[in-house]
């Protein structure tokens, strides 16, 4: 990471929310709020795709914020199928915007985290979105703004590429497909970081 993480607890709708913050200091481009995969399958803020996104976005000057969803780590509450998790992310976004005195917000998510971020984007203004391996075959992902980057692995066996194309097609939403990539981008995290950095530069 460009800077050591600050780990803290902030108030949330279901109790405390554990977050890591990477702040490279002035000048700051805004807040990058990054959501992790499904906690019922072991997803946490320390997932390698999530930390790769945080590293890339912090390197571009964003304050990268990685919360644990409710019931994960030190975050209080119970898993809520993305409904309460949406409220939690909005609470984290409001905290970060107030603390760092900016209204510029980038939403990013991986798998289940992408689904939750599509819900968040319906309720807050975001500069852009980055969705990686969106779990559109498992959760009813919302339509997304035009300024959305979707990155998917060609060989993803958790969320088949065809399912993401079916979701994206009615929105005329382009995808970046990583050849040979699977759901967790093993061996291709550097490429994922480069794609995000080029798009957000």
KALIN-V435865 format. One record per residue. RES is the residue in three letters. PSI is psi in radians with two decimals (none if undefined). Layout:
RES,PSI
RES,PSI
//
This chain:
UNK,2.62
UNK,-0.41
UNK,2.67
UNK,2.59
UNK,2.44
UNK,2.15
UNK,2.26
UNK,2.96
UNK,2.34
UNK,2.76
UNK,2.49
UNK,3.06
UNK,-0.49
UNK,0.28
UNK,-2.83
UNK,2.52
UNK,2.20
UNK,2.25
UNK,2.63
UNK,2.38
UNK,2.26
UNK,1.94
UNK,2.00
UNK,-0.02
UNK,-3.05
UNK,2.60
UNK,2.50
UNK,2.39
UNK,-0.39
UNK,-2.86
UNK,2.33
UNK,1.92
UNK,2.09
UNK,2.20
UNK,2.42
UNK,2.95
UNK,3.13
UNK,2.10
UNK,-0.39
UNK,-0.28
UNK,0.33
UNK,0.17
UNK,2.39
UNK,3.04
UNK,-0.25
UNK,0.13
UNK,2.52
UNK,-0.62
UNK,-0.72
UNK,-0.80
UNK,-0.54
UNK,-0.76
UNK,-0.76
UNK,-0.75
UNK,-0.81
UNK,-0.77
UNK,-0.65
UNK,-0.63
UNK,-0.35
UNK,0.02
UNK,0.04
UNK,2.63
UNK,1.92
UNK,2.13
UNK,2.14
UNK,1.77
UNK,2.70
UNK,2.30
UNK,2.84
UNK,2.36
UNK,0.05
UNK,2.34
UNK,-2.25
UNK,0.05
UNK,2.30
UNK,2.93
UNK,-3.06
UNK,2.64
UNK,2.39
UNK,0.50
UNK,0.44
UNK,-0.24
UNK,-1.05
UNK,-0.55
UNK,-0.57
UNK,-0.81
UNK,-0.69
UNK,-0.79
UNK,-0.66
UNK,-0.70
UNK,-0.72
UNK,-0.73
UNK,-0.77
UNK,-0.70
UNK,-0.85
UNK,-0.70
UNK,-0.70
UNK,-0.75
UNK,-0.72
UNK,0.15
UNK,0.92
UNK,2.60
UNK,0.00
UNK,2.13
UNK,2.22
UNK,2.27
UNK,2.28
UNK,2.59
UNK,2.75
UNK,2.20
UNK,-2.07
UNK,-0.65
UNK,-0.59
UNK,-0.76
UNK,-0.81
UNK,-0.68
UNK,-0.52
UNK,-0.52
UNK,-0.72
UNK,-0.71
UNK,-0.33
UNK,-0.25
UNK,-0.19
UNK,2.76
UNK,2.26
UNK,2.52
UNK,-0.71
UNK,2.96
UNK,2.60
UNK,1.98
UNK,2.17
UNK,2.20
UNK,0.83
UNK,2.29
UNK,1.06
UNK,-0.27
UNK,-0.18
UNK,-0.40
UNK,2.66
UNK,1.40
UNK,2.46
UNK,2.89
UNK,2.77
UNK,2.82
UNK,2.80
UNK,-0.54
UNK,0.87
UNK,2.27
UNK,2.21
UNK,2.17
UNK,2.28
UNK,2.56
UNK,2.40
UNK,-0.66
UNK,0.43
UNK,2.07
UNK,0.03
UNK,-0.82
UNK,1.71
UNK,2.47
UNK,-0.66
UNK,-0.62
UNK,-0.66
UNK,-0.68
UNK,-0.70
UNK,-0.64
UNK,-0.70
UNK,-0.55
UNK,-0.85
UNK,-0.33
UNK,-0.05
UNK,0.75
UNK,2.01
UNK,2.69
UNK,2.62
UNK,2.02
UNK,2.20
UNK,1.93
UNK,2.28
UNK,-0.02
UNK,2.52
UNK,-2.96
UNK,-0.70
UNK,0.14
UNK,0.65
UNK,2.27
UNK,0.01
UNK,0.32
UNK,-0.62
UNK,-0.69
UNK,-0.73
UNK,-0.79
UNK,-0.73
UNK,-0.71
UNK,-0.82
UNK,-0.76
UNK,-0.71
UNK,-0.71
UNK,-0.62
UNK,-0.10
UNK,none
//
